[in-house]
Amino acid sequence: MTIGEAIGGILPLAIAVDISVLSIIAIILMLITPKARSNGPAFVAGWVLGLVVVGGLVLIIADAAGVSSSSGPSTAAYAIKLTLGVLLLLLAVRQWHSRPGPGEQAPAPKWMAALDSFTPVKSLGLGAAMSGVNPKNLALSASAAMSIAQAGLPGGQQAAVLAVFVVVGTVAVAAPLVVYLALGSKADSMLNGWREWLAANNAAIMLVVFLVFGFVLIGQGIAGLS
């Protein structure tokens, strides 16, 4: 497999990572606090760190396990993708059962109320947790790293493909920060509009993401194992 084919294979997963509604809401809330200029960049840096750590560790483990060889990708890699796809479908079921009723809005997580008191270190940690520990992003990042390992590329090219995954997977989370840095306090009304729309549509957006990419990974796993 060429590096271009490997990049094409991980782009959908990176976009799915990008669609992280609570994370985007979190950074928007940080950007309307007095510590916006320190906490906002720290959150994005933590987000990038989480993706790099998860992707890098899975790549190292996959390479050591020999998921790609001269005879092609191993069945273990496809079994892992199948498992990760099932995990996303389970998350979809949970999202469906916890969705708010008509005209209602799901309550915000309690930690969001404490964002005003966050330090850059806490913001960094929150960003890393939301990109690296969050079950949806963990499954997608692990699957992307597995796909990179399956491609059988040299180490430098694997790192380049992972870098593309991290950059694409960070665009949506970093967008509010870019807008804030470009417009300053003038961006408040725009960012608040984004936050309100995302909060109102969070359940529907995430349900679609879980379902679509859950079935994608299951399909890849079944195709590889059959």
ABEGO torsion letter per residue (X at the ends): XBAAAAAAAAAAAAAAAABBAAAAAAAAAAAABAAAAAAAAAAAAAAAAAAAAAAAAAAAAAAAAGABBAAEBBAAAAAAAAAAAAAAAAAAAAAAAABBBBGBBBBBBAAAAAAAABBAAAAAAAAAAAAAABAAAAAAAAAAAAAAAAAGBBAAAAAAAAAAAAAAAAAAAAAAAAAAAAAEAAAAAAAAAAAAAAAAAAAAAAAAAAAAAAAAAAAAAAAAAX
